Amino acid sequence: MKIICVVKIVPDVDSFAYDYENNTLIREHIRMVLNPDDACALAFALKVKASRPDCSIEVVTMGPQSVRPHVEDLLRLDTDRGTIISDPAYRGSDTYVTSKILARYLSSRQFDVLFTGSHALDGDTSHVPAQIGEELGLEQMSGITAVDLERFDGRRAVFEVEYEQLGSYLGNGHARNPEPGPGERLQAALREVRRLPEGRLRQIDGDRQRRARLCPRGGRQRRLPDRRWSGPTHRALRPATAA
Amino acid sequence: MKQVKRTLIFQDCEQIERTVDLLSAAEKMYGEAPFEAYALVIDGSAGPDGPDGPSEPLSGFFDKIIHLSRQVIEPHDQIGICAVLTQLQKEYQFDSILVPATPFGRMIAPRLAKRLHTGIVADITDIRRQDGKVEIIRPAYSGRLMAAIVTRGSGPVMMSVRPGVFKYAGEGGMKTEVRKYTAPVEARGSLKPLAVKEKQISYDIRESDVLISGGGGVLRSFSGLQRLADALQGRVSASRKIVDRGIAPRSIQVGQSGRTVSPRLYIALGINGAIQHVDGMKNIESIISVNTNRNAPICSLADIVVEGDAMEFIDKLTDRIEAFRSEAQGEQQ
């Protein structure tokens, strides 16, 4: 079974900074973490792999060059391949473009299942998982809290969803529950120093994606957006100062 | 070219009665200008033998209700529903599509936006008009920042609207046309619900008129809140501090990462009132804050501030209510 985890390295909420001039999040020189929900997704992938010898895991992320050490850390776990999609042209991409770029890469890969977190700590739109699904013609489900490992293979998955719940349980990254969540367990596992396996990390930029002439399912070639999406633009309101 | 703006409101079958509130978001967006309101209703809550579906409570508020029955589509078929919505967009050319930001709505909306090649704003909490421009407001970065979003481009304006934030005050009484959607659905998904389990806590804090809410100050005695809730026929809710410690489930959390509530009375016991918590308190008539620290942020919002211990407050107030009740009963007899 081939699993791909699409993850995001996000600024830790406690140390986030915003560039009000350019309306982008500052992603340099601040503490970044693996998005807690994505950590849950990866932790589950690792659990699947532990129970099946034929399973392989690829971690895919899009972000600036500075995410590299984080992806290296994930490769020190039991993941088989790491891919960073990074290009200065992708900076400030909205969810429409981000999902297009990710889906473009994913369509060149063989996989049985895609895992993502439900929410991201920073933007928290939850758009990218659904929009990757739409791009690839796949169904998608958010807010999964349990998967039946017995009935999980390349063709079917039986899982539980909590519809009542707003936001995911570990979505805030500060969960202090009696039992550590999968995200915390993952962090604990990371502390065991392991040698970085060689040759498992790939980096892809925009030119390479364009040159690669990646063909999505159905055979029709999709063009990567050359310009930024001209949809909504946003600006941040400065936090209200205490009156 | 058509002059009147047209908006489509998607109804999640989990929260039928809240759909009307999304009209208030549309009103804020279009200001004084008239607009045509359409609703897409999916017959999810009424069983196959049930009445004509849940479009009844919306009658009078919308110009047109498009009714999608269970026979046409399964209520949780994201692929099928997107196909229907795409078809409707082709037919009616909506200027805006509003989806409630429920878990299901938040899966449908981005998928549809992608299909319609338009942008989408997630989980919005406010809409402002400034110099004829519409600014859509949403919290971001765990509520540290409020983002104002301006839409451009030709596609329909799409947004998912946080439930419970907008309140529609209109009376209704409009002439509503109901159309049953019978066209064949182009594509269908393969996800099937196998079983539905009820959660332990069956109440919804958003539906309660009286909320007794506990925070960090009542960590050790949170269960004591129930007594006051019973006396006032209200419900118990909590701040994130309580929920993060595993003392209460996430479903009764008030705040940005929990629920947005609008009770008539909100009693905040030992709640500090961080901005993320206050973010979940909308249109509350009266707030009573009980806190040992009279400078806690929540006290500046409260109508009544009680400086002191929350548990003592509960005991005294409950005793008074019970005494008052038995006295009133005595007089009646």
Interface residues (C-beta under 8 A of the other chain):
Chain A: V13 F16 Y18 L25 D94 T95 Y96 S99 L121 D122 G123 D124 T125 S126 H127 V128 A130 Q131 G133 E134 E135 E139 Q140 M141 S142 G143 V158 V161 E162 Y163 E164 Q165 L166 G167 Y169 G171 N172 H174 A175 R176 N177 P178 W229 S230 G231 P232 T233 H234 R235 A236 L237 P239
Chain B: E14 Q78 I79 C82 T102 P103 F104 R106 M107 I108 A109 P110 R111 A113 K114 R115 T118 G119 I120 V121 A122 D123 I136 I137 A140 Y141 S142 R144 L145 M146 A147 A148 I149 V150 T151 R152 G153 G155 G189 S190 L191 L194 K199 R240 D244 R245 G246 R250 S251 S257 G258 R259
